Amino acid sequence: MTVISCDACKKHIPGARKDVNYVTILDKDICMPCSEKLLETTKRHAAAHAPFAFRDYQATLQRDLAKMCGR
Ligand SMILES: [Zn+2]
């Protein structure tokens, strides 16, 4: 069994199942609480900078993700 740990909070995800209790965003494994936080942050940013192109959304998501992963 593969042990997955969240790239943002570094916690192990017991019984990790993709799209069930963790998701892969870009090349990072992210637990559900962290992915919700990430999407929330990105959405708030998008709302503040409307109209927001999908390309920009991706860039923002990537930046917020990197920030959460401590890089
Ligand atoms: Zn996490």
N, CA, C, O and the ligand as a Tripos MOL2 file, in Angstrom:
@<TRIPOS>MOLECULE
protein
  285   283    72     0     0
PROTEIN
NO_CHARGES

@<TRIPOS>ATOM
      1 N           0.8470   -1.2120    0.0000 N.3       1 MET1
      2 CA          0.0000    0.0000    0.0000 C.3       1 MET1
      3 C           0.8770    1.2540    0.0000 C.2       1 MET1
      4 O           1.8480    1.3450    0.7510 O.2       1 MET1
      5 N           0.5380    2.1680   -0.8080 N.am      2 THR2
      6 CA          1.2910    3.4120   -0.8850 C.3       2 THR2
      7 C           0.8710    4.3320    0.2490 C.2       2 THR2
      8 O          -0.3140    4.5080    0.5330 O.2       2 THR2
      9 N           1.8690    4.9080    0.8800 N.am      3 VAL3
     10 CA          1.5560    5.8910    1.9130 C.3       3 VAL3
     11 C           1.6030    7.2720    1.2710 C.2       3 VAL3
     12 O           2.6200    7.6930    0.7200 O.2       3 VAL3
     13 N           0.4840    7.9530    1.3610 N.am      4 ILE4
     14 CA          0.3830    9.2820    0.7750 C.3       4 ILE4
     15 C           0.3730   10.2950    1.9040 C.2       4 ILE4
     16 O          -0.3140   10.1100    2.9090 O.2       4 ILE4
     17 N           1.1310   11.3600    1.7370 N.am      5 SER5
     18 CA          0.9930   12.4450    2.6980 C.3       5 SER5
     19 C           0.7200   13.7360    1.9400 C.2       5 SER5
     20 O           1.2100   13.9500    0.8310 O.2       5 SER5
     21 N          -0.0680   14.5740    2.5640 N.am      6 CYS6
     22 CA         -0.4780   15.8310    1.9530 C.3       6 CYS6
     23 C           0.7450   16.7290    1.7650 C.2       6 CYS6
     24 O           1.5340   16.9020    2.6940 O.2       6 CYS6
     25 N           0.9050   17.2890    0.5920 N.am      7 ASP7
     26 CA          2.0440   18.1520    0.3270 C.3       7 ASP7
     27 C           1.8960   19.5240    0.9680 C.2       7 ASP7
     28 O           2.8710   20.2660    1.0820 O.2       7 ASP7
     29 N           0.6930   19.8610    1.3820 N.am      8 ALA8
     30 CA          0.4850   21.1680    2.0070 C.3       8 ALA8
     31 C           0.6810   21.0860    3.5180 C.2       8 ALA8
     32 O           1.5000   21.8230    4.0660 O.2       8 ALA8
     33 N          -0.0500   20.2090    4.2040 N.am      9 CYS9
     34 CA          0.0500   20.1500    5.6680 C.3       9 CYS9
     35 C           0.9740   19.0320    6.1390 C.2       9 CYS9
     36 O           1.1970   18.8790    7.3400 O.2       9 CYS9
     37 N           1.5210   18.2400    5.1920 N.am     10 LYS10
     38 CA          2.4780   17.1680    5.4740 C.3      10 LYS10
     39 C           1.9140   16.0440    6.3270 C.2      10 LYS10
     40 O           2.6680   15.2140    6.8360 O.2      10 LYS10
     41 N           0.6030   16.0080    6.4890 N.am     11 LYS11
     42 CA         -0.0060   14.9410    7.2860 C.3      11 LYS11
     43 C          -0.1890   13.7060    6.4230 C.2      11 LYS11
     44 O          -0.4590   13.8030    5.2260 O.2      11 LYS11
     45 N          -0.0420   12.5520    7.0400 N.am     12 HIS12
     46 CA         -0.3120   11.3080    6.3360 C.3      12 HIS12
     47 C          -1.8130   11.1770    6.1280 C.2      12 HIS12
     48 O          -2.6130   11.5720    6.9760 O.2      12 HIS12
     49 N          -2.1690   10.6250    5.0030 N.am     13 ILE13
     50 CA         -3.5740   10.4130    4.7190 C.3      13 ILE13
     51 C          -3.8310    8.9090    4.8550 C.2      13 ILE13
     52 O          -3.4770    8.1350    3.9650 O.2      13 ILE13
     53 N          -4.4470    8.4960    5.9670 N.am     14 PRO14
     54 CA         -4.6340    7.0590    6.1660 C.3      14 PRO14
     55 C          -5.6400    6.5020    5.1640 C.2      14 PRO14
     56 O          -6.6890    7.1000    4.9240 O.2      14 PRO14
     57 N          -5.3140    5.3690    4.5930 N.am     15 GLY15
     58 CA         -6.1860    4.7330    3.6120 C.3      15 GLY15
     59 C          -6.4580    5.6270    2.4300 C.2      15 GLY15
     60 O          -7.5860    5.7180    1.9470 O.2      15 GLY15
     61 N          -5.3990    6.2950    1.9600 N.am     16 ALA16
     62 CA         -5.5370    7.2870    0.8920 C.3      16 ALA16
     63 C          -6.1630    6.7060   -0.3720 C.2      16 ALA16
     64 O          -5.6890    5.7060   -0.9120 O.2      16 ALA16
     65 N          -7.2070    7.3320   -0.8230 N.am     17 ARG17
     66 CA         -7.8220    6.9600   -2.0910 C.3      17 ARG17
     67 C          -8.0670    8.2190   -2.8890 C.2      17 ARG17
     68 O          -8.7710    9.1330   -2.4590 O.2      17 ARG17
     69 N          -7.4670    8.2390   -4.0620 N.am     18 LYS18
     70 CA         -7.5430    9.4300   -4.9090 C.3      18 LYS18
     71 C          -8.9880    9.8240   -5.1850 C.2      18 LYS18
     72 O          -9.8370    8.9850   -5.4880 O.2      18 LYS18
     73 N          -9.2420   11.1170   -5.0730 N.am     19 ASP19
     74 CA        -10.5710   11.7020   -5.3020 C.3      19 ASP19
     75 C         -11.6020   11.2570   -4.2640 C.2      19 ASP19
     76 O         -12.7800   11.5970   -4.3690 O.2      19 ASP19
     77 N         -11.1590   10.5000   -3.2710 N.am     20 VAL20
     78 CA        -12.0450   10.1370   -2.1640 C.3      20 VAL20
     79 C         -11.6170   10.9270   -0.9340 C.2      20 VAL20
     80 O         -12.3910   11.7170   -0.3930 O.2      20 VAL20
     81 N         -10.3700   10.7070   -0.4940 N.am     21 ASN21
     82 CA         -9.9030   11.5040    0.6420 C.3      21 ASN21
     83 C          -8.6490   12.3200    0.3490 C.2      21 ASN21
     84 O          -8.0710   12.9430    1.2390 O.2      21 ASN21
     85 N          -8.2450   12.3030   -0.9100 N.am     22 TYR22
     86 CA         -7.2280   13.2810   -1.3200 C.3      22 TYR22
     87 C          -7.3740   13.5210   -2.8150 C.2      22 TYR22
     88 O          -7.9930   12.7280   -3.5230 O.2      22 TYR22
     89 N          -6.8010   14.6170   -3.2860 N.am     23 VAL23
     90 CA         -6.8310   14.9330   -4.7120 C.3      23 VAL23
     91 C          -5.4150   15.2680   -5.1650 C.2      23 VAL23
     92 O          -4.5630   15.6440   -4.3600 O.2      23 VAL23
     93 N          -5.1800   15.1250   -6.4610 N.am     24 THR24
     94 CA         -3.8990   15.5210   -7.0120 C.3      24 THR24
     95 C          -4.1070   16.7940   -7.8200 C.2      24 THR24
     96 O          -4.8180   16.7960   -8.8250 O.2      24 THR24
     97 N          -3.4850   17.8690   -7.3730 N.am     25 ILE25
     98 CA         -3.5800   19.1430   -8.0740 C.3      25 ILE25
     99 C          -2.1880   19.4580   -8.6010 C.2      25 ILE25
    100 O          -1.2180   19.5020   -7.8450 O.2      25 ILE25
    101 N          -2.1060   19.6770   -9.9100 N.am     26 LEU26
    102 CA         -0.8150   19.7700  -10.5890 C.3      26 LEU26
    103 C          -0.0610   18.4910  -10.2270 C.2      26 LEU26
    104 O          -0.5620   17.4130  -10.5470 O.2      26 LEU26
    105 N           1.0860   18.5320   -9.5940 N.am     27 ASP27
    106 CA          1.7240   17.2520   -9.2660 C.3      27 ASP27
    107 C           1.7670   17.0150   -7.7580 C.2      27 ASP27
    108 O           2.5890   16.2460   -7.2610 O.2      27 ASP27
    109 N           0.8630   17.6920   -7.0380 N.am     28 LYS28
    110 CA          0.8640   17.5890   -5.5850 C.3      28 LYS28
    111 C          -0.3230   16.7710   -5.0780 C.2      28 LYS28
    112 O          -1.4310   16.8600   -5.6050 O.2      28 LYS28
    113 N          -0.0650   15.9820   -4.0510 N.am     29 ASP29
    114 CA         -1.1410   15.2690   -3.3800 C.3      29 ASP29
    115 C          -1.6290   16.1250   -2.2250 C.2      29 ASP29
    116 O          -0.8600   16.5040   -1.3420 O.2      29 ASP29
    117 N          -2.9150   16.4220   -2.2490 N.am     30 ILE30
    118 CA         -3.4770   17.3620   -1.2930 C.3      30 ILE30
    119 C          -4.6780   16.7210   -0.5980 C.2      30 ILE30
    120 O          -5.5630   16.1790   -1.2600 O.2      30 ILE30
    121 N          -4.7110   16.7830    0.7450 N.am     31 CYS31
    122 CA         -5.8390   16.2310    1.4780 C.3      31 CYS31
    123 C          -7.0670   17.1220    1.2810 C.2      31 CYS31
    124 O          -6.9520   18.2650    0.8390 O.2      31 CYS31
    125 N          -8.2330   16.5880    1.6100 N.am     32 MET32
    126 CA         -9.4770   17.3140    1.3640 C.3      32 MET32
    127 C          -9.5560   18.6750    2.0640 C.2      32 MET32
    128 O          -9.8960   19.6680    1.4210 O.2      32 MET32
    129 N          -9.2480   18.7470    3.3840 N.am     33 PRO33
    130 CA         -9.3060   20.0770    4.0330 C.3      33 PRO33
    131 C          -8.4040   21.1020    3.3470 C.2      33 PRO33
    132 O          -8.7850   22.2620    3.1930 O.2      33 PRO33
    133 N          -7.2080   20.6770    2.9350 N.am     34 CYS34
    134 CA         -6.2820   21.6000    2.2740 C.3      34 CYS34
    135 C          -6.7770   21.9760    0.8740 C.2      34 CYS34
    136 O          -6.6450   23.1300    0.4650 O.2      34 CYS34
    137 N          -7.3400   21.0240    0.1410 N.am     35 SER35
    138 CA         -7.8200   21.3410   -1.2020 C.3      35 SER35
    139 C          -8.9830   22.3240   -1.1340 C.2      35 SER35
    140 O          -9.1160   23.2010   -1.9870 O.2      35 SER35
    141 N          -9.8310   22.1670   -0.1010 N.am     36 GLU36
    142 CA        -10.9350   23.1160    0.0620 C.3      36 GLU36
    143 C         -10.4170   24.5110    0.3550 C.2      36 GLU36
    144 O         -10.9170   25.5060   -0.1700 O.2      36 GLU36
    145 N          -9.3970   24.5610    1.2110 N.am     37 LYS37
    146 CA         -8.7930   25.8360    1.5630 C.3      37 LYS37
    147 C          -8.1780   26.4890    0.3200 C.2      37 LYS37
    148 O          -8.3280   27.6880    0.0900 O.2      37 LYS37
    149 N          -7.4900   25.6780   -0.4650 N.am     38 LEU38
    150 CA         -6.8340   26.1650   -1.6750 C.3      38 LEU38
    151 C          -7.8550   26.7150   -2.6720 C.2      38 LEU38
    152 O          -7.6780   27.8050   -3.2140 O.2      38 LEU38
    153 N          -8.9270   25.9490   -2.9080 N.am     39 LEU39
    154 CA         -9.9310   26.3870   -3.8750 C.3      39 LEU39
    155 C         -10.6540   27.6360   -3.3830 C.2      39 LEU39
    156 O         -11.0100   28.5190   -4.1640 O.2      39 LEU39
    157 N         -10.8630   27.6890   -2.0730 N.am     40 GLU40
    158 CA        -11.5140   28.8540   -1.4710 C.3      40 GLU40
    159 C         -10.6560   30.1080   -1.6860 C.2      40 GLU40
    160 O         -11.1600   31.1550   -2.0930 O.2      40 GLU40
    161 N          -9.3670   29.9860   -1.4080 N.am     41 THR41
    162 CA         -8.4230   31.0920   -1.5740 C.3      41 THR41
    163 C          -8.3870   31.5520   -3.0300 C.2      41 THR41
    164 O          -8.4190   32.7480   -3.3180 O.2      41 THR41
    165 N          -8.3210   30.5860   -3.9350 N.am     42 THR42
    166 CA         -8.2320   30.8900   -5.3560 C.3      42 THR42
    167 C          -9.5140   31.5590   -5.8520 C.2      42 THR42
    168 O          -9.4670   32.5030   -6.6410 O.2      42 THR42
    169 N         -10.6590   31.0580   -5.3790 N.am     43 LYS43
    170 CA        -11.9460   31.6160   -5.7840 C.3      43 LYS43
    171 C         -12.0880   33.0500   -5.3060 C.2      43 LYS43
    172 O         -12.5690   33.9210   -6.0300 O.2      43 LYS43
    173 N         -11.6600   33.2770   -4.0700 N.am     44 ARG44
    174 CA        -11.7490   34.6230   -3.5110 C.3      44 ARG44
    175 C         -10.8830   35.5850   -4.3250 C.2      44 ARG44
    176 O         -11.2810   36.7160   -4.6030 O.2      44 ARG44
    177 N          -9.7060   35.1180   -4.6980 N.am     45 HIS45
    178 CA         -8.8070   35.9250   -5.5160 C.3      45 HIS45
    179 C          -9.4480   36.2200   -6.8760 C.2      45 HIS45
    180 O          -9.3890   37.3440   -7.3730 O.2      45 HIS45
    181 N         -10.0580   35.1930   -7.4610 N.am     46 ALA46
    182 CA        -10.7050   35.3450   -8.7670 C.3      46 ALA46
    183 C         -11.8370   36.3570   -8.6920 C.2      46 ALA46
    184 O         -11.9890   37.1890   -9.5860 O.2      46 ALA46
    185 N         -12.6310   36.2880   -7.6280 N.am     47 ALA47
    186 CA        -13.7710   37.1900   -7.4620 C.3      47 ALA47
    187 C         -13.3080   38.6350   -7.3370 C.2      47 ALA47
    188 O         -13.9750   39.5540   -7.8120 O.2      47 ALA47
    189 N         -12.1610   38.8280   -6.6950 N.am     48 ALA48
    190 CA        -11.6280   40.1670   -6.4860 C.3      48 ALA48
    191 C         -11.0160   40.7430   -7.7480 C.2      48 ALA48
    192 O         -10.8130   41.9540   -7.8410 O.2      48 ALA48
    193 N         -10.7190   39.8960   -8.7170 N.am     49 HIS49
    194 CA        -10.0530   40.3550   -9.9250 C.3      49 HIS49
    195 C         -10.8440   40.0310  -11.1890 C.2      49 HIS49
    196 O         -10.2560   39.8230  -12.2500 O.2      49 HIS49
    197 N         -12.1640   39.9880  -11.0850 N.am     50 ALA50
    198 CA        -13.0100   39.6780  -12.2360 C.3      50 ALA50
    199 C         -12.9250   40.7990  -13.2830 C.2      50 ALA50
    200 O         -12.7240   41.9500  -12.8950 O.2      50 ALA50
    201 N         -13.0660   40.5290  -14.5670 N.am     51 PRO51
    202 CA        -13.1740   39.1820  -15.1610 C.3      51 PRO51
    203 C         -11.8540   38.4310  -15.1150 C.2      51 PRO51
    204 O         -10.7790   39.0020  -15.2990 O.2      51 PRO51
    205 N         -11.9660   37.1610  -14.8690 N.am     52 PHE52
    206 CA        -10.8070   36.3430  -14.5650 C.3      52 PHE52
    207 C         -10.6850   35.2310  -15.5900 C.2      52 PHE52
    208 O         -11.5400   34.3480  -15.6600 O.2      52 PHE52
    209 N          -9.6440   35.2720  -16.3700 N.am     53 ALA53
    210 CA         -9.4500   34.2580  -17.4090 C.3      53 ALA53
    211 C          -9.0380   32.9270  -16.7880 C.2      53 ALA53
    212 O          -8.4150   32.8880  -15.7270 O.2      53 ALA53
    213 N          -9.3880   31.8620  -17.4500 N.am     54 PHE54
    214 CA         -9.0540   30.5350  -16.9470 C.3      54 PHE54
    215 C          -7.5430   30.3770  -16.7680 C.2      54 PHE54
    216 O          -7.0730   29.7510  -15.8180 O.2      54 PHE54
    217 N          -6.8010   30.9590  -17.7060 N.am     55 ARG55
    218 CA         -5.3430   30.9150  -17.6510 C.3      55 ARG55
    219 C          -4.8420   31.5350  -16.3460 C.2      55 ARG55
    220 O          -3.9440   31.0040  -15.6930 O.2      55 ARG55
    221 N          -5.4400   32.6650  -15.9850 N.am     56 ASP56
    222 CA         -5.0510   33.3540  -14.7560 C.3      56 ASP56
    223 C          -5.4490   32.5310  -13.5290 C.2      56 ASP56
    224 O          -4.7340   32.4940  -12.5270 O.2      56 ASP56
    225 N          -6.6010   31.8740  -13.6320 N.am     57 TYR57
    226 CA         -7.0760   31.0200  -12.5450 C.3      57 TYR57
    227 C          -6.0480   29.9280  -12.2670 C.2      57 TYR57
    228 O          -5.7010   29.6530  -11.1190 O.2      57 TYR57
    229 N          -5.5720   29.3170  -13.3470 N.am     58 GLN58
    230 CA         -4.5640   28.2660  -13.2260 C.3      58 GLN58
    231 C          -3.2910   28.7870  -12.5750 C.2      58 GLN58
    232 O          -2.7080   28.1420  -11.7030 O.2      58 GLN58
    233 N          -2.8730   29.9690  -13.0190 N.am     59 ALA59
    234 CA         -1.6520   30.5670  -12.4870 C.3      59 ALA59
    235 C          -1.8100   30.8630  -10.9990 C.2      59 ALA59
    236 O          -0.8940   30.6300  -10.2110 O.2      59 ALA59
    237 N          -2.9800   31.3790  -10.6210 N.am     60 THR60
    238 CA         -3.2500   31.6980   -9.2220 C.3      60 THR60
    239 C          -3.2800   30.4330   -8.3780 C.2      60 THR60
    240 O          -2.7210   30.3770   -7.2830 O.2      60 THR60
    241 N          -3.9480   29.4240   -8.9180 N.am     61 LEU61
    242 CA         -4.0370   28.1440   -8.2270 C.3      61 LEU61
    243 C          -2.6480   27.5820   -7.9730 C.2      61 LEU61
    244 O          -2.3360   27.0990   -6.8840 O.2      61 LEU61
    245 N          -1.8310   27.6610   -9.0020 N.am     62 GLN62
    246 CA         -0.4810   27.1440   -8.9120 C.3      62 GLN62
    247 C           0.3260   27.9030   -7.8510 C.2      62 GLN62
    248 O           1.0790   27.3040   -7.0840 O.2      62 GLN62
    249 N           0.1560   29.2240   -7.8220 N.am     63 ARG63
    250 CA          0.8990   30.0440   -6.8670 C.3      63 ARG63
    251 C           0.4340   29.7620   -5.4360 C.2      63 ARG63
    252 O           1.2490   29.6090   -4.5270 O.2      63 ARG63
    253 N          -0.8990   29.6960   -5.2490 N.am     64 ASP64
    254 CA         -1.4370   29.4290   -3.9240 C.3      64 ASP64
    255 C          -1.0260   28.0380   -3.4370 C.2      64 ASP64
    256 O          -0.7470   27.8300   -2.2560 O.2      64 ASP64
    257 N          -0.9980   27.1130   -4.3600 N.am     65 LEU65
    258 CA         -0.5940   25.7500   -4.0390 C.3      65 LEU65
    259 C           0.8600   25.7180   -3.5840 C.2      65 LEU65
    260 O           1.1950   25.0940   -2.5770 O.2      65 LEU65
    261 N           1.7130   26.3940   -4.3340 N.am     66 ALA66
    262 CA          3.1280   26.4540   -3.9950 C.3      66 ALA66
    263 C           3.3230   27.0730   -2.6130 C.2      66 ALA66
    264 O           4.1660   26.6350   -1.8310 O.2      66 ALA66
    265 N           2.5180   28.1110   -2.3310 N.am     67 LYS67
    266 CA          2.5960   28.7990   -1.0440 C.3      67 LYS67
    267 C           2.2180   27.8350    0.0840 C.2      67 LYS67
    268 O           2.8870   27.7750    1.1160 O.2      67 LYS67
    269 N           1.1340   27.0820   -0.1290 N.am     68 MET68
    270 CA          0.6540   26.1350    0.8870 C.3      68 MET68
    271 C           1.6610   25.0030    1.0970 C.2      68 MET68
    272 O           1.7850   24.4650    2.1970 O.2      68 MET68
    273 N           2.3670   24.6570    0.0420 N.am     69 CYS69
    274 CA          3.3370   23.5740    0.1580 C.3      69 CYS69
    275 C           4.6790   24.0920    0.6650 C.2      69 CYS69
    276 O           5.6410   23.3330    0.7810 O.2      69 CYS69
    277 N           4.7390   25.3620    0.9600 N.am     70 GLY70
    278 CA          5.9100   25.9620    1.5590 C.3      70 GLY70
    279 C           7.0770   26.1420    0.6200 C.2      70 GLY70
    280 O           8.2400   26.0340    1.0100 O.2      70 GLY70
    281 N           6.7330   26.4270   -0.6620 N.am     71 ARG71
    282 CA          7.8010   26.6360   -1.6270 C.3      71 ARG71
    283 C           7.5390   27.8790   -2.4430 C.2      71 ARG71
    284 O           8.3350   28.2240   -3.3160 O.2      71 ARG71
    285 ZN         -3.4040   18.7510    3.9560 Zn       72 ZN72
@<TRIPOS>BOND
     1     1     2 1
     2     2     3 1
     3     3     4 2
     4     3     5 am
     5     5     6 1
     6     6     7 1
     7     7     8 2
     8     7     9 am
     9     9    10 1
    10    10    11 1
    11    11    12 2
    12    11    13 am
    13    13    14 1
    14    14    15 1
    15    15    16 2
    16    15    17 am
    17    17    18 1
    18    18    19 1
    19    19    20 2
    20    19    21 am
    21    21    22 1
    22    22    23 1
    23    23    24 2
    24    23    25 am
    25    25    26 1
    26    26    27 1
    27    27    28 2
    28    27    29 am
    29    29    30 1
    30    30    31 1
    31    31    32 2
    32    31    33 am
    33    33    34 1
    34    34    35 1
    35    35    36 2
    36    35    37 am
    37    37    38 1
    38    38    39 1
    39    39    40 2
    40    39    41 am
    41    41    42 1
    42    42    43 1
    43    43    44 2
    44    43    45 am
    45    45    46 1
    46    46    47 1
    47    47    48 2
    48    47    49 am
    49    49    50 1
    50    50    51 1
    51    51    52 2
    52    51    53 am
    53    53    54 1
    54    54    55 1
    55    55    56 2
    56    55    57 am
    57    57    58 1
    58    58    59 1
    59    59    60 2
    60    59    61 am
    61    61    62 1
    62    62    63 1
    63    63    64 2
    64    63    65 am
    65    65    66 1
    66    66    67 1
    67    67    68 2
    68    67    69 am
    69    69    70 1
    70    70    71 1
    71    71    72 2
    72    71    73 am
    73    73    74 1
    74    74    75 1
    75    75    76 2
    76    75    77 am
    77    77    78 1
    78    78    79 1
    79    79    80 2
    80    79    81 am
    81    81    82 1
    82    82    83 1
    83    83    84 2
    84    83    85 am
    85    85    86 1
    86    86    87 1
    87    87    88 2
    88    87    89 am
    89    89    90 1
    90    90    91 1
    91    91    92 2
    92    91    93 am
    93    93    94 1
    94    94    95 1
    95    95    96 2
    96    95    97 am
    97    97    98 1
    98    98    99 1
    99    99   100 2
   100    99   101 am
   101   101   102 1
   102   102   103 1
   103   103   104 2
   104   103   105 am
   105   105   106 1
   106   106   107 1
   107   107   108 2
   108   107   109 am
   109   109   110 1
   110   110   111 1
   111   111   112 2
   112   111   113 am
   113   113   114 1
   114   114   115 1
   115   115   116 2
   116   115   117 am
   117   117   118 1
   118   118   119 1
   119   119   120 2
   120   119   121 am
   121   121   122 1
   122   122   123 1
   123   123   124 2
   124   123   125 am
   125   125   126 1
   126   126   127 1
   127   127   128 2
   128   127   129 am
   129   129   130 1
   130   130   131 1
   131   131   132 2
   132   131   133 am
   133   133   134 1
   134   134   135 1
   135   135   136 2
   136   135   137 am
   137   137   138 1
   138   138   139 1
   139   139   140 2
   140   139   141 am
   141   141   142 1
   142   142   143 1
   143   143   144 2
   144   143   145 am
   145   145   146 1
   146   146   147 1
   147   147   148 2
   148   147   149 am
   149   149   150 1
   150   150   151 1
   151   151   152 2
   152   151   153 am
   153   153   154 1
   154   154   155 1
   155   155   156 2
   156   155   157 am
   157   157   158 1
   158   158   159 1
   159   159   160 2
   160   159   161 am
   161   161   162 1
   162   162   163 1
   163   163   164 2
   164   163   165 am
   165   165   166 1
   166   166   167 1
   167   167   168 2
   168   167   169 am
   169   169   170 1
   170   170   171 1
   171   171   172 2
   172   171   173 am
   173   173   174 1
   174   174   175 1
   175   175   176 2
   176   175   177 am
   177   177   178 1
   178   178   179 1
   179   179   180 2
   180   179   181 am
   181   181   182 1
   182   182   183 1
   183   183   184 2
   184   183   185 am
   185   185   186 1
   186   186   187 1
   187   187   188 2
   188   187   189 am
   189   189   190 1
   190   190   191 1
   191   191   192 2
   192   191   193 am
   193   193   194 1
   194   194   195 1
   195   195   196 2
   196   195   197 am
   197   197   198 1
   198   198   199 1
   199   199   200 2
   200   199   201 am
   201   201   202 1
   202   202   203 1
   203   203   204 2
   204   203   205 am
   205   205   206 1
   206   206   207 1
   207   207   208 2
   208   207   209 am
   209   209   210 1
   210   210   211 1
   211   211   212 2
   212   211   213 am
   213   213   214 1
   214   214   215 1
   215   215   216 2
   216   215   217 am
   217   217   218 1
   218   218   219 1
   219   219   220 2
   220   219   221 am
   221   221   222 1
   222   222   223 1
   223   223   224 2
   224   223   225 am
   225   225   226 1
   226   226   227 1
   227   227   228 2
   228   227   229 am
   229   229   230 1
   230   230   231 1
   231   231   232 2
   232   231   233 am
   233   233   234 1
   234   234   235 1
   235   235   236 2
   236   235   237 am
   237   237   238 1
   238   238   239 1
   239   239   240 2
   240   239   241 am
   241   241   242 1
   242   242   243 1
   243   243   244 2
   244   243   245 am
   245   245   246 1
   246   246   247 1
   247   247   248 2
   248   247   249 am
   249   249   250 1
   250   250   251 1
   251   251   252 2
   252   251   253 am
   253   253   254 1
   254   254   255 1
   255   255   256 2
   256   255   257 am
   257   257   258 1
   258   258   259 1
   259   259   260 2
   260   259   261 am
   261   261   262 1
   262   262   263 1
   263   263   264 2
   264   263   265 am
   265   265   266 1
   266   266   267 1
   267   267   268 2
   268   267   269 am
   269   269   270 1
   270   270   271 1
   271   271   272 2
   272   271   273 am
   273   273   274 1
   274   274   275 1
   275   275   276 2
   276   275   277 am
   277   277   278 1
   278   278   279 1
   279   279   280 2
   280   279   281 am
   281   281   282 1
   282   282   283 1
   283   283   284 2
@<TRIPOS>SUBSTRUCTURE
     1 MET1         2 RESIDUE 1 A MET
     2 THR2         6 RESIDUE 1 A THR
     3 VAL3        10 RESIDUE 1 A VAL
     4 ILE4        14 RESIDUE 1 A ILE
     5 SER5        18 RESIDUE 1 A SER
     6 CYS6        22 RESIDUE 1 A CYS
     7 ASP7        26 RESIDUE 1 A ASP
     8 ALA8        30 RESIDUE 1 A ALA
     9 CYS9        34 RESIDUE 1 A CYS
    10 LYS10       38 RESIDUE 1 A LYS
    11 LYS11       42 RESIDUE 1 A LYS
    12 HIS12       46 RESIDUE 1 A HIS
    13 ILE13       50 RESIDUE 1 A ILE
    14 PRO14       54 RESIDUE 1 A PRO
    15 GLY15       58 RESIDUE 1 A GLY
    16 ALA16       62 RESIDUE 1 A ALA
    17 ARG17       66 RESIDUE 1 A ARG
    18 LYS18       70 RESIDUE 1 A LYS
    19 ASP19       74 RESIDUE 1 A ASP
    20 VAL20       78 RESIDUE 1 A VAL
    21 ASN21       82 RESIDUE 1 A ASN
    22 TYR22       86 RESIDUE 1 A TYR
    23 VAL23       90 RESIDUE 1 A VAL
    24 THR24       94 RESIDUE 1 A THR
    25 ILE25       98 RESIDUE 1 A ILE
    26 LEU26      102 RESIDUE 1 A LEU
    27 ASP27      106 RESIDUE 1 A ASP
    28 LYS28      110 RESIDUE 1 A LYS
    29 ASP29      114 RESIDUE 1 A ASP
    30 ILE30      118 RESIDUE 1 A ILE
    31 CYS31      122 RESIDUE 1 A CYS
    32 MET32      126 RESIDUE 1 A MET
    33 PRO33      130 RESIDUE 1 A PRO
    34 CYS34      134 RESIDUE 1 A CYS
    35 SER35      138 RESIDUE 1 A SER
    36 GLU36      142 RESIDUE 1 A GLU
    37 LYS37      146 RESIDUE 1 A LYS
    38 LEU38      150 RESIDUE 1 A LEU
    39 LEU39      154 RESIDUE 1 A LEU
    40 GLU40      158 RESIDUE 1 A GLU
    41 THR41      162 RESIDUE 1 A THR
    42 THR42      166 RESIDUE 1 A THR
    43 LYS43      170 RESIDUE 1 A LYS
    44 ARG44      174 RESIDUE 1 A ARG
    45 HIS45      178 RESIDUE 1 A HIS
    46 ALA46      182 RESIDUE 1 A ALA
    47 ALA47      186 RESIDUE 1 A ALA
    48 ALA48      190 RESIDUE 1 A ALA
    49 HIS49      194 RESIDUE 1 A HIS
    50 ALA50      198 RESIDUE 1 A ALA
    51 PRO51      202 RESIDUE 1 A PRO
    52 PHE52      206 RESIDUE 1 A PHE
    53 ALA53      210 RESIDUE 1 A ALA
    54 PHE54      214 RESIDUE 1 A PHE
    55 ARG55      218 RESIDUE 1 A ARG
    56 ASP56      222 RESIDUE 1 A ASP
    57 TYR57      226 RESIDUE 1 A TYR
    58 GLN58      230 RESIDUE 1 A GLN
    59 ALA59      234 RESIDUE 1 A ALA
    60 THR60      238 RESIDUE 1 A THR
    61 LEU61      242 RESIDUE 1 A LEU
    62 GLN62      246 RESIDUE 1 A GLN
    63 ARG63      250 RESIDUE 1 A ARG
    64 ASP64      254 RESIDUE 1 A ASP
    65 LEU65      258 RESIDUE 1 A LEU
    66 ALA66      262 RESIDUE 1 A ALA
    67 LYS67      266 RESIDUE 1 A LYS
    68 MET68      270 RESIDUE 1 A MET
    69 CYS69      274 RESIDUE 1 A CYS
    70 GLY70      278 RESIDUE 1 A GLY
    71 ARG71      282 RESIDUE 1 A ARG
    72 ZN72       285 GROUP 0 **** ****
